[in-house]
Amino acid sequence: QVRLVESGGGLVQPGSSLKLSCEASGFATSGFSFRNYAIGWFRQTPGKEREGVACLSSSDGNTYYPESVKGRFTISRDNDKNAGYLQMSSLNPEDQGVYSCGIDSSATCSWYVKRYDYWGKGTQVAVPA
């Protein structure tokens, strides 16, 4: 059973940086290895839809970000460790939320939540004004 576990969230001041991790396991029966999956990071705040903030394609290595985080967030992965990362800088109160990672066996990036095969439970990021 594939499992994703996020970590690295916390309470930080505006302007601070955080690095989130997404550790994956359980690929023995999935038919794919971690390196075959695209990774997406999404955030959600109460009353809002889950919003994609970064995606890393496994088919061509391209990365994608919405304008709201471009230049401040960087997604990366270490396939040897079955891990994905989200480096966030210049955090502001609009960046608050529960950050979750998802993996997509299509290997390409999408902001469509239902495309993702597996999700972690998320890690909370708080940036008080």
QUISULBEL-V281595 format. One record per residue. N is the residue number from 0. BURIAL is I if it has 16 or more other C-alpha atoms within 10 Angstrom, else O. Layout:
n->[N | N]
burial->[BURIAL | BURIAL]
This chain:
n->[0 | 1 | 2 | 3 | 4 | 5 | 6 | 7 | 8 | 9 | 10 | 11 | 12 | 13 | 14 | 15 | 16 | 17 | 18 | 19 | 20 | 21 | 22 | 23 | 24 | 25 | 26 | 27 | 28 | 29 | 30 | 31 | 32 | 33 | 34 | 35 | 36 | 37 | 38 | 39 | 40 | 41 | 42 | 43 | 44 | 45 | 46 | 47 | 48 | 49 | 50 | 51 | 52 | 53 | 54 | 55 | 56 | 57 | 58 | 59 | 60 | 61 | 62 | 63 | 64 | 65 | 66 | 67 | 68 | 69 | 70 | 71 | 72 | 73 | 74 | 75 | 76 | 77 | 78 | 79 | 80 | 81 | 82 | 83 | 84 | 85 | 86 | 87 | 88 | 89 | 90 | 91 | 92 | 93 | 94 | 95 | 96 | 97 | 98 | 99 | 100 | 101 | 102 | 103 | 104 | 105 | 106 | 107 | 108 | 109 | 110 | 111 | 112 | 113 | 114 | 115 | 116 | 117 | 118 | 119 | 120 | 121 | 122 | 123 | 124 | 125 | 126 | 127 | 128]
burial->[O | O | O | I | I | I | I | O | I | O | O | I | O | I | O | O | O | I | I | I | I | I | I | I | O | O | O | O | O | O | O | O | O | I | I | I | I | I | I | I | I | I | I | I | O | O | O | O | O | I | I | I | I | I | I | I | I | I | O | O | O | O | I | I | I | O | O | O | I | O | O | O | I | I | I | I | I | O | O | O | O | I | I | I | I | I | O | I | I | O | I | I | O | O | I | I | I | I | I | I | I | I | I | I | I | I | I | I | I | I | I | O | I | O | O | I | O | I | I | I | O | I | I | I | I | I | I | O | O]
